[in-house]
Amino acid sequence: MRRTAAGWWRGPLAVPYLLGSLLLVLAPLALAAVLAFTDYFGFRAPEFTGADNLVRVVGDRAFWDAVGVSALIAAVVVPLRLLLAVGAALLLARRRGAGTTVGRAAAYLPSVIPDAAWALLWLWILNPLYGPLPALLGALGVPDPGFLTTPWGARLGLVLVMAFQVGEAFTVALAARIAIPARLHEAIEVEGGSAWFAMTRVTLPLMAPIVIVLAVRDVVVVVQNAFVPALLVTAGGPVNATLTAPLLIYRRAFEYGELGYASTLSVTLLVLTALAAALPLWIAARLAARQRTRY
């Protein structure tokens, strides 16, 4: 069994996966890495320029401003998505009946809708003239933050668009919650422990490794998937308040034709995203080390 698990990648079932990874991930990544060191506009052969593009990135204020916008959106959306996914998993794990089925379907449904359709739906919801959300806030006497017309309102709107797409994370968190043996919670009930004690001392610690993996995944997903809502809902505005890094790279590549420099920006963003995704792992390692020294 161990030999089979260790050598799964040598079997015929691994061929489609490896081939797909090569064609869809590794080959484009290698091409982008090569073009990052060239001056290429798509109408002539790439011209090797060495580290000129890297020097340009260091002084590109527009790019670093866009990276800051992406970091700000991710810093709000990632914890919110984890809270919604884990909270829904805890709420819908053990219950049975039609309500649970509907709840699980509702939690997963936003992730099934294509990103473009989801963004256009929120463009209607946030519309300041006839959108239902501004109308609801007005009926409740709550000031309209200007979801599409003010810088911070547009950022809030972008957060709302991305926060509810938690289907995959909810499914994984739900599986992790269901996998916890019921006898652990039964033992706590027998000993007179409260539901809060069971959740904080048993459920969440056992789910913590999965939550950390979901945090790493969501950092990457939020940074990359901010492109579609930023393009369709806010168009990067107003005054570039929602101009995320992927949208800036798209404009440099396909509106200005700077394919070589856009490749440099893409590789730079990939490195920055990898560093940001490593942050939850570093925090988890520090907490684990602190726990070991404490006990």
N, C-alpha and C positions, 0 to 999 in steps of 0.2 A: 504493500500500500504506500509506504514511504517512497519507494523507488518510483512508483507511478506518479505520485504528487510532485516529486522533484523533477521528473522528466516530461511533464505534460506538454511543454512547449515543443518537444521533438515529434509529437504525434501529428497525424493528419488533421485533427480538429483545430490545431493551433495555426494552420496555414492561412485561413481567411483573416484571422485576427492580426497575425504578423504582416500579411500583405497589405491589409487596410491601414495599419499603423505606418508602414513604410510609405505608402502612396499619399495618405492624407495628412500625416503628421511630420514624419522625419524628412521626407523629400522637400515639402514646402519650407520647413524650418531651415534646412541646409541651404536652399536657394535664397531665402531671405538673408541668411548670414553672409552669403557670398555677395549679394547685391548691396549689403550694408557698407561695403568698402568701395563702392563705385558711384560714378555720376551717371545716372541712367534716367532718361525721360520717356523711354518706350518707343521713340522714333528712330533711334540709332543704337548701335552696339554699346553696351556698357563700357565705361572708361574707368579703369582702376585709379582711385584717388587716395589710397592708403587710409590714414586715420583722419582725413579732413572732415568727414561726416561726424565722427565722434567728437571732434573739437567743436563743431557747429552745435551739436546737441547740448554740450555743456553751457553754452551761452544762449540757448533758445528759450527765452522767457515764456513764450506762448506755450511751448510744450510742458514746461515745469508747472505753469499755471493749470494746464489741463490735467497733469498728474495730480496736483493738489485737489482739483475738483473730484477726480476719480477716487482719491483716498478719502475725501470727506464723505462722499456717497457710500463707499464701502464701509466706513467706520460706523455709519448709522444703519445701513441696510443689513449687514451681516449679523450683528447681534439680534436685530428685530426678526429676521428670518429664522434664526435658531430658536428664539423664544417662541415664535408661532409654531414651528415644526415640532419642537419637543413638547410644548404645552398641549398641542392637539393630540400628540401621540399618547401622552399621559392620560388625557381626558377620554380618548376613544379606544384604549387598549383592551380593557377587560369587559366592557359593556356589550351587550347583545341586543339585537332588535333592529327595526327599520331605521330608527333614529341614528344608530351607530353607523349603519351602512350609508345613509345619506350624508352624515358628517364626514366620513372618510372620503366619499366621492367629492364632496365640496372642497375638502382640503387639497385633493389632488387635481381637481379640474383646472385651475389656472395654469398649471404646468403643461396641460394637454393642448391648450389653445396656442396657436402659432404666435411668436413674439410680435410680429407685425400687427396681427389682428388684436392682440392684447393691448398693444400701444395705442392703436386707433380707438379702441373702446375707452381707454382712459383719457384720450384726447377729447372725447365727447363728455365724459364724466366731469372733467376739470374745466370745461369751457366756461369762461366768465360770463357769457351772455345767456346761454340756455343749458349749461351743465347742471346735473342734479345735485352734485356736491356743493357748489357755491350757493345754489338755491336753498339747500337744506341748512347750510350755515346761516344764511340770511334769515330764514324762518325761525331759527333758534336764537337769533340775536348775536351770533358770533361773527366778528369781523372777518371778511374774506381776505386771506393772506395773499391773494393774487397768484394763483397757482401757475398761470402762464404769462403773467405780465410783470412780476417783480422778481429780482434775483433770488432771494431766499424762498419766495413762494414757489418759483419754478423748481428749485432744488427739493423742496418739500414734495412737490408733485412727482418728481422723478423717484423719490424715495417710496411714495405710495405705489407707483407703477410696479416697482421691482420687489416690494416687500412681501407680496402675497403669492409669489410664484415659488411655493415651498413643497410642491408635490413630491419630488424625489427625496428631499431631506425628511419629509414627514413619513414616507414609506420606510426609509431606513431606520428612523427613530422608533417607529411603531414596531418594526421587527425586533429591534433591540429591547424594547420594553416587554414585548410578549415573550421573549426568550428568557427573561428573568424567572426563575422557578417560583411558583406560587407559594411553596412551603416556607419561603423566607418571610413573606408578608404574613402568612398564617402564624408563624412562630412569634412575630412581633405582636400580633393581636392577642395571642395567648398570654404573653408577658405583660400586656396592658399598655403597649406602646401606641402612640397616637399616629394618625395618618401622616402628619407633618414629619414626625421622627422617621417613619418608614421611607418617606420620599427623600429626605435629606441625608439619611445615613445608609440607605440600601439602594433605592432605585436610581437616584442620580449618580452616586459614585460608580455603580455598575455600568451605567450608560455613558459615563464620562469619556472613555476611549472613542466611542462612536461619535459623540458630540464634537470631539476634537477633530476627527477626520472630516466631519461635516463642516466645521469651521474653516478648515484648510480648503476644502472644495468650494465653499461659498465665496471665499475671498477671490478665487480665480474666476468663478462664474459671474460674480457681481461686476468685477472690473471689466470683463470681456463683454458681458451681455448689456452693459449700460449703453452700448452703441445704438441699438434699435430704438429704445425710448427717447434717448437724447436726440436722435435724428428726426423721429416722427412726431414726438409730442412737444418738445421744446425747441428743436432745431438748434440746440446749443446755446440759446439765448435765455433771457435777455442779457445783453452786454457780456456774452460768453460765460454767464454764470453756470450753465450746464454743459459747457464744451468739455466733454470728457476726453481722455487720451485716445481711446479708439476712434472717436469721431474726428479728432484733429488729424490722426494718421490717415484716415479715410480721405479727408479733404486734401491733405498734402499729396496723396497718391493719385486720386482720381479727378480732383478739381484743378490742381496745380501741376499734375503730371510728374512730380518729383518722386519717382518710384524708388530710386536708389536711397534717397534720404528718408523716405517713408519706411523702407526696410530697416534702416538704422534705428528709427524711432520704435519700430515694432520689436526689434531685438532688445532694445533698452527697456521697453515696457515689460517684456517677458522676464527679464532679469529682476526688475523691481517687483513684479507680481510674485515671483518665486521667493524673494526675500520677505515680502509681506505674508505670504502663505506659510512661511517657516515660523512666523511669530507665535501662532497658537501652539506649535510643537515646542518652542522654547519655553513658553509660559508653563505648559504641562510638565516639562522636564524639571523646571525650577520648583513647581509645587510638589512634585513627587519626591524630589530630593529633600525638600523641607519636611515632608511627612516622615521620611525615613529617619532624619536626624531627630525629629521630635519623639518618635517611638523606638 
